[in-house]
Amino acid sequence: MHMTGGRDIALTGVPRSGTTLACHLLGRATDTLALFEPMPVEQLSLDRANALGEIESFFQSARQRAITQGRVPSKHRDGRVPDNPIGAHADPCHGRPWLAEHGELNVDKPLNEQFTLVVKHNAAFTALLPQLADRFEVYAIVRNPLAVLASWHSVNLPVSHGRLPAGERLDPDLGQALHSEDDLLARQIHILDWFFSRYAATLETDRVIRYEDMVASRGQCLFATTRVPGLPDASPLASRNASNQYQTSRAPMLAQALCRHGGAYLRYYARDDILDLAACMQET
């Protein structure tokens, strides 16, 4: 396990599963700094050993900058890691807008030199499993696959078009599979299966945190699992699984497609979880 004098946590997960919410919550904890996609992962070496070395160097640099300069790189919204980087109101042509931007965060709370540093990246960190888990403490956030698909269809991100640039770059097999598939939904389900398969193959069950459990526990299961001291004044969290921002009319079709495919997401969510959510979506 890679150590640099404090705890280094690599946070990953399925896109639109609540990874930014988890980053936001962890960043509020005492003596903890959480960064939202701070690295230029498109520049990571294609050699895995070198890529892992570059990630280690980033953690070390971010630690030093946090203590000595009080500023660290991170995506942010108004200078803070948001709980959701996507806006609520959809543009008819482009879907719900992306509201976060690249920049730097001011470290506005005291940190000792042994502070916990959390760095969140979805596709790149998932592509580098299991080697990443050999060097870092890794946790993954997952969510009901139907809610994930519905969210992908409400935004304008690469996954909305069935592509995963950072994942494809670091895992050529994924890129080849997506390139050879013409059907959008088939590509999206393949991407979902890719994420869940890698977590199932590499991470212990207690390193995979379900969005639904995080929300229901007001984030406490996140703090308990990661062993980061929780927030004494944790506020209620609202589940967005049946959000009216999603195209709920498509829910039954998407649910049936997921159940037919039978991907690795069924290790974490039963078919009934998917079908029950589809019914709930239609009631909203």
C-alpha positions as CSV (number, residue, x, y, z in Angstrom):
1,M,0.0,0.0,0.0
2,H,1.4,3.4,-1.0
3,M,1.8,5.8,1.9
4,T,3.2,9.3,2.0
5,G,2.9,10.2,5.7
6,G,-0.9,10.6,5.6
7,R,-3.7,8.6,4.1
8,D,-4.1,8.7,0.4
9,I,-7.5,7.6,-1.0
10,A,-8.2,7.1,-4.6
11,L,-12.0,7.5,-5.1
12,T,-13.6,6.2,-8.2
13,G,-17.0,5.0,-9.4
14,V,-19.5,4.9,-12.2
15,P,-20.1,8.3,-13.9
16,R,-23.2,9.9,-12.5
17,S,-23.3,7.5,-9.5
18,G,-22.7,10.0,-6.8
19,T,-18.9,10.1,-6.9
20,T,-18.9,13.9,-6.8
21,L,-21.4,13.9,-3.9
22,A,-19.0,11.5,-2.0
23,C,-16.1,13.8,-2.8
24,H,-18.1,16.8,-1.5
25,L,-19.0,15.0,1.7
26,L,-15.5,13.7,2.4
27,G,-14.0,17.1,1.8
28,R,-16.2,18.5,4.6
29,A,-14.7,16.1,7.2
30,T,-12.0,17.2,9.7
31,D,-8.4,17.0,8.5
32,T,-9.5,15.8,5.1
33,L,-9.0,17.3,1.7
34,A,-11.0,15.9,-1.3
35,L,-10.2,16.9,-4.9
36,F,-12.6,16.6,-7.8
37,E,-10.9,15.3,-11.0
38,P,-7.8,17.5,-10.5
39,M,-5.4,15.6,-12.8
40,P,-5.1,15.9,-16.5
41,V,-5.7,12.2,-16.9
42,E,-5.6,12.5,-20.7
43,Q,-1.9,13.0,-20.3
44,L,-1.2,9.9,-18.1
45,S,1.4,7.6,-19.6
46,L,0.0,4.6,-21.5
47,D,2.5,2.5,-19.6
48,R,0.7,1.5,-16.4
49,A,3.7,1.5,-14.2
50,N,4.6,5.0,-15.4
51,A,1.0,6.1,-15.0
52,L,0.8,4.9,-11.4
53,G,4.1,6.8,-10.7
54,E,2.5,9.9,-12.1
55,I,-0.5,9.5,-9.9
56,E,1.8,9.0,-6.9
57,S,3.7,12.2,-7.8
58,F,0.4,14.1,-8.0
59,F,-0.6,13.0,-4.5
60,Q,2.7,14.1,-3.1
61,S,2.6,17.4,-4.9
62,A,-1.0,18.1,-3.9
63,R,-0.1,17.4,-0.3
64,Q,2.8,19.8,-0.4
65,R,0.8,22.5,-2.1
66,A,-2.0,22.2,0.4
67,I,0.3,22.7,3.4
68,T,2.8,25.2,1.9
69,Q,0.6,27.2,-0.5
70,G,-2.9,26.7,0.7
71,R,-4.1,26.1,-2.9
72,V,-4.6,22.9,-4.8
73,P,-5.9,21.9,-8.3
74,S,-9.5,20.7,-8.6
75,K,-12.6,21.1,-10.6
76,H,-15.0,23.3,-8.6
77,R,-18.0,25.5,-8.7
78,D,-17.6,28.9,-7.1
79,G,-14.4,27.7,-5.4
80,R,-15.9,24.6,-3.8
81,V,-16.4,20.9,-4.7
82,P,-20.1,20.7,-5.5
83,D,-22.4,17.9,-4.5
84,N,-23.5,17.7,-8.1
85,P,-21.7,19.2,-11.1
86,I,-24.7,19.1,-13.4
87,G,-27.4,21.8,-13.4
88,A,-31.1,21.0,-12.9
89,H,-32.6,22.8,-15.9
90,A,-32.1,21.1,-19.3
91,D,-31.4,22.8,-22.6
92,P,-33.6,21.2,-25.3
93,C,-30.6,20.7,-27.5
94,H,-27.8,20.0,-25.1
95,G,-29.4,18.5,-22.0
96,R,-28.6,19.6,-18.4
97,P,-25.5,21.8,-18.3
98,W,-22.1,21.1,-16.8
99,L,-21.5,23.7,-14.1
100,A,-18.0,22.9,-12.7
101,E,-14.8,24.3,-14.1
102,H,-11.1,23.5,-13.8
103,G,-9.1,25.6,-11.4
104,E,-7.8,25.7,-7.9
105,L,-9.4,25.4,-4.4
106,N,-8.3,27.5,-1.5
107,V,-7.6,25.3,1.5
108,D,-9.8,27.1,4.0
109,K,-9.5,24.8,7.0
110,P,-6.6,23.6,9.2
111,L,-4.8,20.5,8.1
112,N,-2.0,18.7,9.9
113,E,0.8,17.0,7.9
114,Q,-0.9,13.6,8.3
115,F,-4.2,14.8,6.7
116,T,-6.3,12.5,4.6
117,L,-6.1,13.3,0.9
118,V,-8.9,12.0,-1.4
119,V,-8.6,12.3,-5.2
120,K,-11.6,11.4,-7.3
121,H,-11.4,10.2,-11.0
122,N,-13.9,7.9,-12.5
123,A,-12.8,6.3,-15.8
124,A,-9.0,6.7,-15.5
125,F,-8.8,5.2,-12.0
126,T,-11.2,2.4,-12.9
127,A,-9.1,1.6,-16.0
128,L,-6.0,1.3,-13.9
129,L,-7.4,-1.2,-11.5
130,P,-6.1,-3.6,-10.1
131,Q,-2.6,-2.1,-10.1
132,L,-4.0,1.1,-8.5
133,A,-5.5,-0.9,-5.6
134,D,-2.0,-2.4,-5.0
135,R,-0.6,1.1,-4.3
136,F,-3.5,3.1,-2.9
137,E,-6.6,2.7,-0.7
138,V,-9.3,2.6,-3.4
139,Y,-13.1,3.0,-2.9
140,A,-15.8,2.9,-5.6
141,I,-19.3,4.4,-5.7
142,V,-22.0,2.6,-7.6
143,R,-25.7,3.3,-8.2
144,N,-28.7,1.5,-9.5
145,P,-27.8,1.0,-13.2
146,L,-31.2,2.2,-14.4
147,A,-30.7,5.5,-12.6
148,V,-27.2,5.8,-14.1
149,L,-28.5,5.2,-17.6
150,A,-31.4,7.7,-17.1
151,S,-28.9,10.3,-15.9
152,W,-26.6,9.7,-18.9
153,H,-29.6,10.3,-21.2
154,S,-30.3,13.7,-19.5
155,V,-26.9,15.2,-19.9
156,N,-24.4,15.9,-22.7
157,L,-21.3,14.0,-21.7
158,P,-19.2,11.4,-23.6
159,V,-21.1,8.6,-21.9
160,S,-24.3,10.1,-23.2
161,H,-23.0,9.1,-26.6
162,G,-21.7,5.7,-25.5
163,R,-18.0,6.7,-25.3
164,L,-15.5,6.9,-22.4
165,P,-12.4,8.7,-23.6
166,A,-10.2,8.3,-20.5
167,G,-11.2,4.7,-20.1
168,E,-10.7,3.8,-23.7
169,R,-7.3,5.5,-23.8
170,L,-6.0,3.4,-20.9
171,D,-7.9,0.2,-21.8
172,P,-7.7,-0.3,-25.6
173,D,-9.9,-3.4,-25.4
174,L,-12.8,-1.2,-24.1
175,G,-12.1,1.3,-27.0
176,Q,-12.2,-1.5,-29.6
177,A,-15.4,-2.9,-28.2
178,L,-17.2,0.4,-28.2
179,H,-15.9,1.3,-31.7
180,S,-17.3,-1.9,-33.1
181,E,-20.8,-1.4,-31.7
182,D,-23.2,0.8,-33.6
183,D,-26.1,0.8,-31.1
184,L,-25.9,3.6,-28.5
185,L,-27.7,1.7,-25.7
186,A,-25.6,-1.4,-26.3
187,R,-22.4,0.8,-25.9
188,Q,-23.8,2.4,-22.7
189,I,-24.6,-1.0,-21.2
190,H,-21.1,-2.2,-22.1
191,I,-19.6,0.8,-20.3
192,L,-21.8,0.1,-17.3
193,D,-20.7,-3.6,-17.3
194,W,-17.1,-2.5,-17.7
195,F,-17.2,-0.4,-14.5
196,F,-19.0,-2.9,-12.4
197,S,-16.9,-5.8,-13.7
198,R,-13.7,-4.1,-12.7
199,Y,-14.9,-3.4,-9.2
200,A,-16.2,-6.9,-8.7
201,A,-12.9,-8.4,-9.9
202,T,-10.6,-6.1,-7.8
203,L,-12.3,-4.5,-4.8
204,E,-13.5,-6.2,-1.7
205,T,-17.2,-5.8,-1.1
206,D,-16.7,-3.3,1.7
207,R,-14.7,-1.0,-0.7
208,V,-17.8,-0.6,-3.0
209,I,-20.3,1.9,-1.7
210,R,-23.9,2.1,-3.0
211,Y,-25.3,5.5,-3.7
212,E,-28.6,4.5,-2.2
213,D,-26.9,3.5,1.1
214,M,-24.9,6.7,1.1
215,V,-28.1,8.8,0.7
216,A,-30.2,6.8,3.2
217,S,-27.5,7.1,5.9
218,R,-27.0,10.8,5.4
219,G,-23.5,9.9,4.3
220,Q,-22.6,8.0,7.4
221,C,-22.0,4.7,5.6
222,L,-19.5,6.6,3.4
223,F,-17.6,7.8,6.5
224,A,-17.8,4.5,8.2
225,T,-16.5,2.5,5.2
226,T,-13.6,4.9,4.4
227,R,-12.9,5.4,8.1
228,V,-13.0,9.2,7.7
229,P,-14.5,10.9,10.8
230,G,-18.1,11.6,9.9
231,L,-20.0,14.9,10.2
232,P,-21.9,15.3,13.5
233,D,-24.4,17.6,11.8
234,A,-25.0,15.5,8.7
235,S,-28.0,16.9,6.7
236,P,-30.6,14.7,5.0
237,L,-29.7,13.7,1.4
238,A,-32.4,13.3,-1.2
239,S,-32.2,10.4,-3.6
240,R,-32.3,11.4,-7.3
241,N,-32.9,7.9,-8.6
242,A,-36.5,8.8,-9.8
243,S,-35.7,12.4,-10.7
244,N,-38.3,14.2,-12.8
245,Q,-35.3,15.5,-14.8
246,Y,-35.0,12.0,-16.4
247,Q,-36.9,10.7,-19.4
248,T,-39.0,8.4,-17.2
249,S,-41.1,7.2,-20.2
250,R,-38.1,5.2,-21.4
251,A,-37.5,3.5,-18.0
252,P,-39.3,0.2,-18.7
253,M,-37.4,-0.3,-21.9
254,L,-34.0,0.5,-20.3
255,A,-34.8,-1.7,-17.4
256,Q,-35.6,-4.7,-19.6
257,A,-32.4,-4.1,-21.6
258,L,-30.3,-4.1,-18.4
259,C,-32.0,-7.3,-17.2
260,R,-31.5,-9.1,-20.5
261,H,-27.8,-8.2,-20.6
262,G,-27.3,-9.5,-17.1
263,G,-24.1,-7.6,-16.5
264,A,-21.8,-7.5,-13.4
265,Y,-24.1,-4.8,-12.0
266,L,-26.3,-7.7,-10.9
267,R,-23.6,-8.4,-8.3
268,Y,-24.7,-5.2,-6.5
269,Y,-28.3,-4.7,-7.6
270,A,-30.9,-7.4,-8.1
271,R,-33.2,-7.5,-11.2
272,D,-36.0,-6.5,-8.9
273,D,-34.1,-3.4,-7.8
274,I,-33.9,-2.3,-11.5
275,L,-37.6,-3.2,-12.3
276,D,-38.9,-1.6,-9.1
277,L,-37.1,1.6,-9.9
278,A,-38.5,1.6,-13.4
279,A,-42.0,1.4,-11.9
280,C,-41.2,4.2,-9.4
281,M,-39.9,6.3,-12.3
282,Q,-43.2,6.0,-14.1
283,E,-45.1,7.1,-11.1
284,T,-43.2,10.4,-10.8
